[in-house]
Amino acid sequence: MTAGTMRDAGARSRLHRALGAAAALGTVALTTPAHAAPLADPVDLGLEASIVSAPTPYVEPGDPLSAMVTVSNTTGAPVDDATVAMRVTRDPLEDREALAEFLGGGEAALVTVGTAPLGVTTTTAPASGSDGTEEVTRLGDGVSTTVSVTAREGRLPFAEDSWAAHGVTLELRVGDQVTTLLTGAVTWADADVPELTLSTLATASGLSARVRAVATASSIDGVTLAIDGTALSALGTSTFDLSDRDVMRLPAQDPDLVSLAHAENTSLLDYSLARSEQAATGGFTDLPWLGIVGEADRPTLRLAADAGATALLVTDGLDAATSGVTAATLPSRGDGARLTLLTPDATLSGYAVADGEVDPGAVGAAVAAGALTAAETDAPVLVWTGDDWTPSASDATDALAGLLESPFVSTVGVAELVEADEGRTTRAPALVGEDDDLGQTAITGLTTRLADLMDLSVVADDPDDVLDPGGAAVLSPLTRSLRGDEVARELRLADSATSIDATLGALHVAAGSDINFIADKGALPVTVVNDLDVDATVVVDMTSFSANLQIRDSPTVTVPARSSITVPVEVSAVSTANVQARTVLRNTDGASIAAPVSMSVRVRADWGTAVTAVFTVGLIVMLVLGVIRTVRRGRKDTRTARTDGGGKG
């Protein structure tokens, strides 16, 4: 779409139908108008009203400007001559500041462009002293009615051959009492509205429920979704079809890149990126990754660029009250690196993420803000849904969809926006926000624990069974949302340390008592305890601190989950001595995975030899005695036989 090009009539018709169908269905209290400031003297009319469809957000010549309202009479008595009126500002809103002022309840000259009576026409008896009868429009007690109010073309203050944004209101009137139901805006287009090149970014990280809500609600043409793969994996990859969407990858658990850069730590970021990439299937491996920072300085630029970031989204310093438009990109350089910074326009972002369920005028306000933004800049503009956006209803994205569907809007993906960024680079500040960093000591401790968890994970058939929950605990204190919150970070660090240390200590050698070893060769018993939720394959490595006891092997065993086994370690005794031995559990790669346990072994090798000798001598003596006894018995038997024979002769 080139500047000044309008879509065909069919496209305009589809747009109007889409915006009409998406209009808010929110119920508003009569004393709490959407957008508008509370009335100076709120009037409780005893009527309940809800907006069925808000005024048409975008109007071209021949298009109706209309709205629908449902009103219910709960006063306990009939209400006469109640009407719903549509009013439009006589003069156009010149800029976004004027739009904000009007929506906030600022004074403006309004023209009534259409009314709709509530109830049915009824003939009533004349008032006392009057002749004839009167006709009134009466809304009976307990009656609910839905009316359509449409602007009469001749009453609209729209100039021919021009475009403009006008304020619009819906009012409920009963006699001289008036309550504002809605305050919004309408964009009139009898000329080319300036083109707005718009990039929209929805970031989904944090709790799984929020990730689900953001990923679902942002499935709109023209929206780039940046998502943490670990959260997507936790939801189940079948939950979303990302194949036809513009998707970017966030590092797992959205780590504080500035703290990591200031600590010159790359290992935790590398792990976070690998975890996000591997946690979800469906092409995450090839997705570009996006970093999010409050402020970006040179070390942060260098860290992100070296790790292959596509861009950095900068979230601090965005002031919605700023009258000027913020350009979408800011090419920056520092410490020998060049990277594009994404800078959202806070004002337009605020209009785009307004909840249509809460604010029935949100769609019209967003479209008008988009048109006024386009009038102020030729550069691309970025809308960011923010860290806290958690849309919960189907109409929560009506404003965003209405803005993106506007005929004057040309959408571009974030990655494409960055690719096309050829602006002159600015130099990033040398160092920012050091006081808000997670300290070097804490980051070093997390790095050490991560390395220990990686070694421990090797014992499992699937290392991720150990590493995934442990790694999540490592990254938890690094979450960007905790930056600058010292108390919350300290609590998170303590919880993380407790959780990780419990995992690292789950596989260990039970402390043993002194052992008597009376033999030349044999086995020493070692009890291995596995409190992990998975089977663990370990190497039992015993070391003797004396040549009098020699270790003959280091057995490899598999210990079932949540159990313990006794492992025999073959040893040889050289001579009698009291020996200190130490046992360490290792993974199959040879890395130590548990604290070493010492034991005292009383080796009595000569006792074993002496016992063997005594036993052997005893056997020989018994054998000799047996032979002597046998010989004696044989001689006695011979003498007896001879004596018996002589008697017979």
C-alpha positions in Angstrom: 0.0 0.0 0.0 1.4 3.4 -1.1 0.8 6.6 0.7 -2.7 8.0 -0.1 -4.1 4.7 -1.5 -7.6 3.8 -0.3 -8.9 0.3 -0.4 -11.8 -0.6 -2.6 -15.5 -0.4 -1.5 -15.6 -4.1 -0.7 -12.7 -3.9 1.7 -14.2 -0.8 3.4 -17.5 -2.7 3.8 -15.7 -5.6 5.4 -13.8 -3.3 7.7 -17.0 -1.6 8.9 -18.7 -5.0 9.5 -15.7 -6.2 11.4 -15.5 -3.1 13.6 -19.2 -3.2 14.2 -19.2 -6.8 15.2 -16.2 -6.3 17.4 -17.7 -3.2 19.2 -17.8 -3.4 22.9 -20.6 -5.1 24.7 -19.6 -3.7 28.1 -22.2 -2.4 30.5 -21.5 1.0 31.9 -22.9 2.6 35.0 -24.7 5.8 34.1 -22.5 7.8 36.6 -19.3 6.2 35.3 -19.0 7.1 31.6 -16.3 5.5 29.5 -13.3 7.8 28.9 -15.2 10.9 30.1 -14.5 12.4 33.5 -17.3 11.9 36.1 -20.1 14.5 35.9 -19.9 17.4 38.4 -23.3 16.5 39.8 -23.9 12.8 39.0 -27.5 12.0 38.4 -28.9 8.6 39.1 -31.7 8.2 36.7 -32.6 4.7 37.9 -32.0 3.3 34.4 -29.5 0.7 33.4 -27.8 1.1 30.0 -25.3 -1.0 28.1 -23.6 -0.3 24.8 -24.4 -2.9 22.2 -22.3 -1.3 19.5 -20.2 1.9 19.8 -20.3 4.6 17.2 -18.8 3.6 13.8 -15.0 4.2 14.2 -14.2 5.1 10.6 -16.7 6.9 8.3 -16.5 7.7 4.6 -19.1 9.6 2.5 -22.3 7.6 2.3 -21.4 5.5 5.4 -23.8 5.7 8.4 -22.5 6.9 11.7 -24.6 4.8 14.2 -24.6 3.0 17.5 -26.9 0.7 19.5 -27.8 1.0 23.1 -29.9 -1.1 25.4 -31.8 0.6 28.3 -33.7 -1.0 31.1 -36.2 0.7 33.4 -35.7 -0.4 37.0 -37.2 2.7 38.7 -40.5 1.0 39.7 -42.5 3.5 37.6 -42.8 4.5 33.9 -40.2 6.9 32.5 -41.4 9.4 29.9 -39.5 11.1 27.1 -36.2 9.4 27.6 -33.8 9.5 24.6 -30.4 8.4 23.6 -28.5 11.2 21.7 -25.3 11.0 19.7 -23.1 14.1 19.7 -20.0 15.0 17.7 -17.4 17.8 18.2 -18.1 20.7 16.0 -14.4 21.2 15.2 -11.9 18.4 14.4 -9.4 17.3 17.0 -6.1 18.7 15.9 -3.7 16.2 17.4 -3.2 13.4 19.8 -3.0 15.8 22.7 -6.4 17.3 21.8 -7.8 13.7 21.5 -6.6 12.8 25.0 -8.0 16.0 26.4 -11.4 15.4 24.9 -11.5 11.7 26.1 -10.5 12.8 29.5 -13.6 15.0 29.8 -12.2 18.3 28.5 -14.6 21.0 27.3 -15.6 20.9 23.6 -18.4 22.3 21.5 -20.7 19.4 20.5 -23.4 19.1 17.9 -26.3 16.7 18.4 -26.4 14.6 15.2 -29.0 12.0 16.0 -31.4 10.9 18.7 -33.5 7.8 19.4 -36.5 7.8 21.8 -36.8 5.1 24.4 -40.2 3.3 24.7 -43.5 3.6 22.9 -45.6 6.6 22.1 -48.6 6.8 24.5 -51.5 9.2 24.8 -51.9 10.6 28.3 -54.5 12.6 30.1 -53.7 16.3 30.1 -52.2 18.0 33.1 -54.6 19.6 35.5 -56.2 22.7 34.0 -55.2 21.8 30.4 -57.3 20.9 27.5 -56.9 17.9 25.2 -54.5 15.0 25.5 -50.7 14.7 25.4 -48.5 12.2 23.5 -45.3 11.0 25.4 -42.8 8.3 24.7 -43.0 6.0 27.7 -40.6 3.3 28.9 -42.7 1.1 31.2 -41.5 -0.2 34.5 -39.4 -3.3 34.1 -39.2 -2.8 30.3 -35.9 -3.2 28.4 -35.4 -1.8 24.9 -32.6 -1.6 22.4 -32.4 1.4 20.1 -30.3 2.3 17.2 -29.2 6.0 17.0 -27.9 7.1 13.6 -26.5 10.5 12.7 -28.5 12.5 10.2 -26.1 13.3 7.3 -27.1 17.0 7.2 -26.2 17.4 10.8 -22.7 16.0 10.7 -20.0 18.8 11.0 -17.7 17.0 8.6 -15.9 19.0 5.9 -16.0 17.8 2.3 -12.7 16.8 0.6 -10.9 16.4 3.9 -10.2 13.9 6.7 -10.4 14.6 10.4 -10.8 13.0 13.8 -13.8 14.2 15.8 -14.9 13.4 19.3 -18.2 11.6 19.8 -20.4 10.9 22.7 -23.6 8.9 23.5 -25.9 10.5 26.1 -29.0 9.3 28.0 -31.4 12.1 28.5 -34.5 12.3 30.7 -36.0 15.7 30.5 -33.2 18.1 31.5 -31.2 15.4 33.1 -28.2 14.0 31.1 -25.8 11.2 31.7 -22.9 10.4 29.4 -22.7 6.7 28.4 -19.7 6.8 26.1 -17.0 9.2 25.1 -15.0 8.2 22.0 -13.9 9.3 18.6 -14.8 8.9 14.9 -12.4 9.3 12.0 -14.0 11.0 8.9 -12.3 10.3 5.6 -13.5 12.3 2.5 -9.8 12.6 1.6 -6.7 10.4 1.9 -5.7 9.8 5.5 -1.9 9.8 5.7 -0.5 6.3 5.6 0.7 4.9 8.9 3.4 2.2 8.7 2.7 0.2 11.9 4.6 -2.6 13.6 2.9 -4.3 16.5 4.7 -6.5 19.1 3.1 -8.7 21.7 5.5 -10.2 24.3 4.5 -13.4 26.1 6.5 -14.3 29.1 6.0 -15.0 32.8 3.2 -17.2 34.1 1.8 -19.8 31.8 -1.7 -18.4 32.1 -0.5 -15.0 30.9 1.4 -16.5 28.0 -1.7 -18.4 26.9 -3.8 -15.3 27.1 -1.3 -13.1 25.1 -0.5 -15.8 22.5 -4.2 -16.4 21.9 -5.4 -12.8 21.8 -2.5 -11.6 19.6 -3.4 -13.9 16.8 -4.2 -11.0 14.6 -2.8 -10.2 11.2 0.0 -7.7 11.6 1.0 -8.6 15.2 4.4 -10.1 15.9 4.4 -12.5 18.8 7.6 -12.7 20.9 7.3 -15.7 23.2 9.3 -17.6 25.8 9.6 -21.2 24.4 9.7 -22.7 27.9 6.3 -21.3 28.8 4.9 -22.5 25.5 6.3 -26.0 26.2 4.7 -26.0 29.6 1.3 -25.3 28.0 1.8 -28.0 25.4 2.9 -27.1 21.8 -0.4 -28.4 20.4 -2.2 -25.5 22.2 -1.2 -23.0 19.5 -0.5 -23.1 15.8 2.4 -20.7 15.2 3.1 -21.8 11.7 1.3 -18.9 10.0 2.3 -16.2 12.4 5.2 -13.8 12.7 7.0 -15.2 15.7 10.2 -14.3 17.6 11.8 -16.0 20.5 12.4 -14.6 24.0 15.2 -16.0 26.2 13.8 -18.4 28.9 12.3 -16.5 31.8 13.2 -13.1 30.3 16.5 -12.6 32.1 18.0 -9.2 33.1 20.4 -8.7 30.3 21.8 -5.5 31.7 22.9 -7.3 35.0 24.5 -10.1 32.9 26.3 -7.6 30.7 27.7 -5.6 33.6 28.8 -8.9 35.3 30.4 -10.0 31.9 28.6 -13.2 32.2 27.6 -15.1 29.0 27.0 -18.6 30.3 23.6 -17.8 32.0 22.3 -16.1 28.8 23.6 -18.9 26.6 21.7 -21.4 28.8 18.6 -19.2 28.8 18.6 -19.0 25.0 19.3 -22.8 24.6 16.5 -23.6 27.1 14.0 -21.5 25.2 15.1 -22.8 21.8 14.9 -26.5 22.9 11.9 -26.4 25.1 9.3 -26.1 22.3 9.0 -27.8 19.0 7.7 -26.4 15.8 10.6 -24.4 14.3 11.8 -22.5 17.4 15.4 -23.4 16.4 15.3 -21.0 13.5 13.4 -18.2 15.1 15.2 -14.8 15.7 15.5 -13.9 19.3 14.5 -10.6 20.9 16.0 -9.1 24.1 14.0 -6.8 26.4 15.8 -4.2 28.5 14.8 -1.1 30.4 17.7 0.9 29.2 20.5 -0.2 26.8 24.2 0.7 27.3 27.3 -0.4 25.5 28.0 -3.6 27.5 24.4 -4.7 27.0 24.6 -4.0 23.3 27.8 -6.0 23.1 26.3 -9.0 25.0 23.1 -9.1 23.0 24.9 -8.7 19.6 27.4 -11.4 20.4 24.6 -13.8 21.4 22.9 -13.2 18.0 20.0 -11.0 19.1 17.9 -9.5 16.3 17.1 -6.4 18.3 16.6 -5.0 21.8 13.2 -3.7 22.9 13.7 -0.7 25.2 10.9 -0.2 27.7 12.0 2.6 30.0 11.6 6.3 29.4 8.3 5.8 27.5 6.0 8.6 28.5 2.5 8.4 27.2 2.0 12.1 27.9 4.7 13.0 25.4 3.1 14.9 22.6 5.6 13.9 19.9 5.6 10.5 18.1 8.3 8.0 18.9 10.0 6.4 15.9 9.9 2.6 16.0 13.7 2.0 15.7 16.9 3.5 16.9 20.0 2.0 15.4 22.7 2.0 18.1 26.4 1.1 18.5 28.7 0.5 21.4 31.8 -1.5 22.3 32.2 -2.5 18.7 28.7 -3.8 18.3 25.7 -2.5 16.3 22.2 -3.4 17.2 18.7 -1.9 16.5 16.8 -0.7 19.5 13.0 -1.0 19.3 11.3 2.0 20.8 7.5 1.8 21.1 5.2 4.8 20.9 3.6 4.9 24.3 0.7 7.0 23.4 -0.5 4.9 20.4 0.3 1.7 22.4 -2.0 2.8 25.2 -4.9 3.3 22.8 -4.2 0.0 21.0 -4.4 -2.2 24.1 -7.4 -0.5 25.7 -9.9 -3.2 26.7 -13.1 -3.0 24.7 -15.1 -4.7 27.4 -14.2 -2.0 29.9 -14.2 0.9 27.4 -16.8 0.7 24.6 -15.2 3.7 22.9 -11.8 2.1 22.6 -12.0 1.1 18.9 -12.9 4.6 17.7 -10.3 6.2 20.0 -7.5 3.8 18.7 -8.4 4.5 15.1 -8.5 8.2 15.6 -5.1 8.1 17.5 -3.7 6.1 14.6 -4.8 8.7 12.0 -3.5 11.6 14.1 -0.2 9.7 14.5 0.1 9.2 10.8 -0.4 12.9 10.3 2.6 13.6 12.5 5.3 11.2 11.1 6.4 9.4 8.0 8.5 7.0 10.0 7.3 3.5 11.1 5.7 3.4 14.5 5.8 0.5 17.0 2.9 -0.5 19.2 3.9 -2.7 22.1 1.3 -4.5 24.2 3.4 -4.2 27.4 4.5 -6.4 30.2 1.2 -6.4 32.0 -1.2 -6.9 29.1 -3.3 -10.0 29.9 -6.4 -10.0 27.7 -9.1 -12.1 29.2 -12.2 -11.5 27.0 -12.8 -11.8 23.3 -13.4 -8.1 22.9 -10.2 -7.1 24.8 -8.4 -6.8 21.5 -11.0 -4.9 19.6 -9.1 -1.7 19.7 -5.9 -3.3 18.4 -7.8 -5.2 15.6 -9.7 -2.0 14.6 -6.4 0.0 14.4 -4.7 -2.7 12.3 -7.7 -3.1 10.0 -7.9 0.7 9.3 -7.5 1.5 5.6 -4.7 3.9 6.2 -2.5 1.4 8.1 0.2 -0.6 6.5 1.5 -3.3 8.8 5.1 -4.6 8.9 6.6 -7.5 11.0 9.2 -6.6 13.7 11.9 -8.7 12.1 11.2 -7.0 8.7 11.2 -3.6 10.4 14.7 -4.3 11.8 16.0 -5.6 8.5 15.0 -2.5 6.8 16.5 -0.2 9.4 19.3 1.7 7.7 19.2 4.8 9.8 22.3 6.5 11.1 23.5 4.9 14.3 23.7 6.6 17.6 26.2 5.9 20.3 24.8 4.1 23.3 25.6 5.4 26.8 28.7 3.9 28.4 27.0 2.5 31.5 23.5 2.9 32.9 21.6 1.5 35.9 24.4 -0.1 37.8 22.6 0.4 41.1 19.7 -1.8 40.0 21.9 -4.7 38.9 21.9 -8.2 40.5 25.3 -8.2 42.0 28.4 -10.0 40.7 28.5 -12.4 43.7 24.9 -13.5 43.2 25.4 -14.0 39.5 28.6 -16.0 40.1 26.8 -18.2 42.6 24.0 -18.9 40.1 26.5 -19.7 37.4 28.2 -22.2 39.7 25.0 -23.9 40.7 24.0 -24.2 37.0 27.3 -25.9 36.3 26.7 -28.3 39.2 23.1 -29.0 37.9 24.4 -29.8 34.5 26.9 -32.3 35.9 24.1 -33.9 38.0 21.7 -34.2 35.1 24.0 -36.6 33.4 23.0 -39.3 35.9 19.4 -39.4 34.4 18.4 -41.2 31.3 16.9 -37.9 30.2 19.1 -35.1 31.6 16.2 -32.6 31.1 14.3 -34.4 33.9 16.8 -32.9 36.3 18.0 -29.8 34.5 14.7 -28.3 33.5 13.3 -27.7 37.0 16.8 -26.9 38.4 17.6 -24.5 35.6 14.3 -22.7 36.1 15.3 -22.1 39.7 18.7 -20.8 38.6 17.1 -18.2 36.2 14.3 -17.2 38.5 16.2 -14.5 40.5 17.4 -13.1 37.1 14.0 -12.3 35.8 13.9 -8.8 34.3 10.7 -7.8 36.2 12.7 -8.0 39.5 15.3 -5.5 38.3 15.7 -2.7 40.9 13.5 -4.5 43.5 16.1 -5.5 46.0 13.8 -7.1 48.5 12.0 -9.2 46.0 15.3 -10.3 44.4 16.7 -11.3 47.8 13.7 -13.4 48.5 13.9 -15.0 45.1 17.6 -15.7 45.5 17.0 -17.4 48.9 14.2 -19.6 47.5 16.3 -20.4 44.5 19.3 -21.4 46.6 17.2 -23.6 48.8 15.6 -25.4 45.9 18.8 -26.0 43.9 20.8 -27.1 46.9 18.1 -29.6 47.8 18.3 -31.0 44.2 22.1 -31.1 44.3 22.1 -32.9 47.7 19.5 -35.4 46.7 22.0 -37.9 45.4 24.7 -38.7 48.1 26.6 -41.4 50.0 25.2 -42.2 53.4 27.5 -41.3 56.2 29.1 -44.6 57.5 30.7 -45.8 60.7 34.2 -47.2 61.2 34.7 -50.5 59.3 36.8 -53.5 60.4 38.4 -55.2 57.4 40.1 -58.5 58.3 41.2 -60.1 55.0 43.7 -59.8 52.2 40.9 -59.1 49.7 37.2 -58.3 49.9 34.6 -55.6 49.6 33.7 -52.5 51.6 30.0 -51.6 51.6 28.9 -48.1 50.5 25.3 -47.0 50.7 24.1 -44.7 47.9 20.9 -42.7 48.5 18.9 -41.3 45.6 16.2 -38.8 46.6 15.7 -37.6 43.0 12.5 -38.4 41.2 14.4 -40.3 38.5 16.7 -43.3 38.4 20.3 -42.3 38.7 23.3 -44.0 37.2 26.5 -43.2 39.2 30.1 -44.3 39.6 31.1 -45.0 43.2 34.7 -43.7 43.4 36.6 -44.6 46.6 40.0 -43.2 47.4 42.4 -44.7 50.0 44.8 -42.3 51.7 47.2 -45.2 52.6 49.1 -47.7 50.6 48.0 -50.3 53.1 44.5 -50.4 51.5 44.2 -50.5 47.8 41.0 -49.9 45.9 40.5 -52.5 43.1 37.5 -51.0 41.2 35.0 -48.1 40.9 31.6 -49.8 40.3 28.9 -48.2 38.2 25.4 -48.7 39.5 21.8 -47.5 38.8 19.9 -46.4 41.9 16.1 -46.3 41.6 14.3 -43.1 42.2 13.5 -42.3 45.9 15.5 -45.3 47.2 19.0 -46.4 48.3 21.2 -49.4 47.6 24.4 -50.8 49.2 27.3 -51.0 46.7 30.3 -53.4 47.4 33.6 -51.8 46.5 36.4 -54.3 46.0 39.6 -53.6 47.9 42.9 -55.3 48.9 44.7 -55.1 52.2 48.5 -54.9 52.2 49.3 -54.7 55.9 47.6 -53.8 59.1 46.8 -50.2 59.6 44.1 -47.7 60.4 43.2 -46.1 57.0 41.2 -43.1 56.0 39.1 -43.6 52.8 36.9 -41.1 51.0 34.0 -41.9 48.7 32.8 -39.6 45.9 29.9 -40.1 43.5 30.6 -39.2 39.9 28.6 -39.1 36.8 29.5 -41.3 33.8 31.6 -38.4 32.5 33.7 -38.4 35.6 32.5 -35.2 37.2 31.9 -35.2 40.9 28.1 -34.8 41.7 28.0 -35.1 45.5 30.0 -34.1 48.5 32.7 -36.6 49.4 32.1 -38.8 52.5 35.0 -40.1 54.6 35.3 -43.3 56.6 37.8 -45.0 58.8 38.8 -48.6 57.9 40.7 -50.7 60.4 42.7 -53.0 58.2 44.0 -56.2 59.9 45.7 -57.9 57.1 48.2 -59.9 59.3 45.2 -61.0 61.4 43.7 -62.5 58.4 47.0 -64.3 57.6 47.4 -65.6 61.1 43.9 -66.8 61.3 44.4 -68.5 57.9 47.6 -70.2 59.2 45.9 -71.3 62.4 43.1 -72.7 60.4 45.4 -74.4 58.1 47.5 -76.0 60.9 44.3 -77.0 62.6 43.2 -78.8 59.4 46.6 -80.6 59.2 46.5 -81.7 62.8 43.0 -82.9 62.4 44.1 -84.8 59.3 47.1 -86.4 61.1 45.0 -87.4 64.0 42.4 -88.9 61.7 45.1 -91.0 60.0 46.6 -92.2 63.3 43.2 -93.2 64.5 42.5 -95.0 61.4 45.8 -96.9 61.6 45.2 -97.9 65.2 41.7 -99.0 64.5 43.0 -101.2 61.6 45.6 -102.9 63.9 43.0 -103.6 66.5 40.7 -105.1 64.0 43.6 -107.4 62.7 44.5 -108.7 66.2 40.9 -109.5 66.9 40.5 -111.4 63.7 43.6 -113.6 64.4 42.4 -114.5 67.9 39.1 -115.6 66.6 40.7 -117.8 64.0 43.0 -119.6 66.5 40.1 -120.6 68.8 38.4 -122.4 66.0 41.4 -124.6 65.2 
